[in-house]
Amino acid sequence: MTRHIIHYTGPINSSTCGNLINTCAKAMHQGATIIQVNVATMGGECSYGFTLYNFLRSLPVPVHTHNLGTVESMGNILFLAGERRTACTYSKFLFHPFHWTLHGAVDHARMAEYAMSLDYDLRLYAEIVAERTAGAAEPLDIQRYLMAQPRILDPHEALASGLLTALDDVPIDAGAVQWSVHA
């Protein structure tokens, strides 16, 4: 079994999305039988978060994700791509309302498009969380967290809510091949 660990430390954007996809391809080419993504991110752009989730879920080898310290916002979607999901004792997960930065003038049609996109992203996010945490002892109220009341979960709360499959303070196997993706 050849474990490849990718340390993902940065925002979720076009650059880091492309870098993670490229790094996974290199790991697969080198014979990875398990890909572990150690995550530390404050989140980023919805479109790239959903892209990474779908990409990691499509890989022909098991994907494990590990929270190295903080997984926030769209980082939760990236994190949920793992079959095995772990976190360090001193880590956190943050869910908060979406926001966009608008540049320049916006007409009515564009504002309606932005609102539709926000609503659609909210629905996708909630569906992924519900699917990946199904059967949890303490289900998450994602709609509330993403629309009005942010929530931080510690690892024990994340375990009870189904975000985690286990707690693990030693996620780095000494014999693993290691890669880095960062901003």
C-alpha positions as CSV (number, residue, x, y, z in Angstrom):
1,M,0.0,0.0,0.0
2,T,1.5,3.3,-1.1
3,R,0.1,6.3,0.8
4,H,0.6,9.8,-0.7
5,I,-0.1,12.7,1.7
6,I,-0.9,16.1,0.2
7,H,-0.7,19.0,2.6
8,Y,-3.3,21.5,1.4
9,T,-2.6,24.8,3.2
10,G,-4.3,27.8,1.5
11,P,-7.5,29.2,0.1
12,I,-9.7,27.4,-2.3
13,N,-9.3,29.2,-5.6
14,S,-8.5,28.5,-9.3
15,S,-4.8,28.2,-8.5
16,T,-5.0,25.8,-5.6
17,C,-7.7,23.9,-7.3
18,G,-5.6,23.3,-10.4
19,N,-2.5,22.5,-8.2
20,L,-4.4,19.9,-6.1
21,I,-5.8,18.2,-9.2
22,N,-2.3,18.2,-10.8
23,T,-0.7,16.9,-7.6
24,C,-3.3,14.0,-7.3
25,A,-2.6,13.1,-10.9
26,K,1.2,13.0,-10.2
27,A,0.5,10.9,-7.1
28,M,-1.6,8.4,-9.1
29,H,1.1,8.2,-11.8
30,Q,3.6,7.3,-9.0
31,G,1.4,4.5,-7.8
32,A,-0.6,6.0,-5.0
33,T,-3.1,3.5,-3.6
34,I,-4.4,5.9,-0.9
35,I,-4.4,9.7,-1.1
36,Q,-4.6,11.6,2.1
37,V,-5.3,15.3,2.0
38,N,-4.2,17.2,5.2
39,V,-6.3,20.3,5.1
40,A,-5.7,23.8,6.7
41,T,-7.9,26.3,4.9
42,M,-10.1,29.3,5.6
43,G,-12.2,28.4,2.6
44,G,-12.7,30.2,-0.6
45,E,-14.7,30.2,-3.8
46,C,-17.7,27.9,-4.0
47,S,-17.2,26.8,-7.6
48,Y,-13.7,25.5,-6.9
49,G,-14.8,23.9,-3.6
50,F,-17.5,21.9,-5.4
51,T,-15.0,21.1,-8.2
52,L,-12.5,19.7,-5.8
53,Y,-15.2,17.7,-3.9
54,N,-16.3,16.1,-7.2
55,F,-12.8,15.5,-8.4
56,L,-11.6,13.8,-5.1
57,R,-14.8,11.7,-5.0
58,S,-14.1,10.4,-8.6
59,L,-10.5,9.2,-7.9
60,P,-10.1,5.4,-8.3
61,V,-8.3,5.1,-4.9
62,P,-9.5,5.8,-1.4
63,V,-9.2,9.5,-0.3
64,H,-8.7,10.3,3.4
65,T,-8.9,13.9,4.7
66,H,-7.4,15.3,7.9
67,N,-8.0,18.6,9.6
68,L,-4.5,20.0,10.5
69,G,-5.9,22.9,12.4
70,T,-8.7,24.7,10.8
71,V,-11.3,23.8,8.1
72,E,-13.6,26.7,7.3
73,S,-16.3,27.6,5.0
74,M,-15.9,25.9,1.6
75,G,-13.1,23.9,3.2
76,N,-15.8,21.8,4.8
77,I,-16.9,20.6,1.3
78,L,-13.3,19.8,0.3
79,F,-12.9,18.0,3.7
80,L,-16.1,15.9,3.2
81,A,-14.7,14.3,0.1
82,G,-12.7,11.9,2.2
83,E,-14.0,8.5,3.0
84,R,-12.0,8.5,6.2
85,R,-12.1,12.0,7.9
86,T,-10.0,12.8,10.9
87,A,-8.8,15.8,12.9
88,C,-6.2,16.8,15.4
89,T,-7.4,17.4,19.0
90,Y,-6.6,21.1,18.6
91,S,-8.5,21.9,15.5
92,K,-11.8,23.5,14.5
93,F,-14.5,23.5,11.8
94,L,-16.3,26.8,10.9
95,F,-19.6,27.1,9.0
96,H,-20.8,30.7,8.2
97,P,-23.0,32.6,5.8
98,F,-21.8,32.9,2.2
99,H,-20.7,36.2,0.9
100,W,-19.5,37.6,-2.4
101,T,-17.4,40.6,-3.3
102,L,-18.9,42.6,-6.1
103,H,-16.7,44.7,-8.4
104,G,-18.2,47.7,-10.2
105,A,-21.8,48.4,-11.2
106,V,-24.4,45.7,-11.1
107,D,-27.6,45.8,-13.0
108,H,-30.9,44.0,-11.9
109,A,-30.3,41.0,-14.2
110,R,-26.8,40.4,-12.8
111,M,-28.0,40.9,-9.2
112,A,-30.8,38.2,-9.8
113,E,-28.1,35.9,-11.3
114,Y,-25.9,36.4,-8.2
115,A,-28.9,35.6,-5.9
116,M,-29.7,32.5,-7.9
117,S,-26.1,31.4,-7.7
118,L,-26.0,31.9,-3.9
119,D,-29.2,30.0,-3.5
120,Y,-27.9,27.1,-5.7
121,D,-24.5,27.0,-3.9
122,L,-26.3,26.9,-0.5
123,R,-28.5,24.0,-1.7
124,L,-25.5,22.0,-3.1
125,Y,-23.5,22.7,0.1
126,A,-26.4,21.5,2.3
127,E,-27.0,18.4,0.2
128,I,-23.3,17.4,0.4
129,V,-23.2,17.8,4.1
130,A,-26.4,15.9,4.6
131,E,-25.3,13.0,2.4
132,R,-21.8,12.7,4.0
133,T,-23.0,13.0,7.6
134,A,-26.2,10.9,7.3
135,G,-27.1,9.0,10.4
136,A,-25.0,11.2,12.8
137,A,-25.9,11.4,16.4
138,E,-26.1,15.2,16.3
139,P,-27.2,16.4,12.8
140,L,-26.0,19.8,11.6
141,D,-28.4,22.6,10.8
142,I,-26.5,23.8,7.8
143,Q,-29.2,26.1,6.4
144,R,-29.1,28.0,9.7
145,Y,-25.3,28.2,9.8
146,L,-25.0,29.3,6.2
147,M,-27.8,31.9,6.4
148,A,-27.8,33.5,9.8
149,Q,-25.9,31.8,12.7
150,P,-22.3,30.8,12.1
151,R,-21.1,27.7,14.0
152,I,-17.7,26.5,15.1
153,L,-17.3,22.8,16.0
154,D,-14.5,21.3,18.0
155,P,-13.3,17.8,17.0
156,H,-15.6,16.0,19.5
157,E,-18.6,17.9,18.1
158,A,-17.5,17.2,14.6
159,L,-17.3,13.5,15.4
160,A,-20.9,13.5,16.9
161,S,-22.1,15.4,13.8
162,G,-20.6,13.0,11.3
163,L,-18.0,15.3,9.9
164,L,-15.3,13.1,11.3
165,T,-15.0,9.3,11.2
166,A,-12.3,9.4,13.9
167,L,-9.9,11.6,16.0
168,D,-6.3,11.2,15.0
169,D,-3.3,13.3,16.2
170,V,-0.8,11.4,14.1
171,P,-1.9,11.7,10.5
172,I,1.5,11.5,8.9
173,D,3.0,8.1,8.2
174,A,6.8,8.3,8.1
175,G,6.9,6.1,5.0
176,A,4.4,8.1,3.0
177,V,5.2,10.2,-0.1
178,Q,4.5,13.8,0.8
179,W,3.4,16.7,-1.4
180,S,2.4,20.3,-0.7
181,V,-0.3,22.6,-2.2
182,H,-0.4,26.1,-0.9
183,A,-1.1,29.7,-2.0
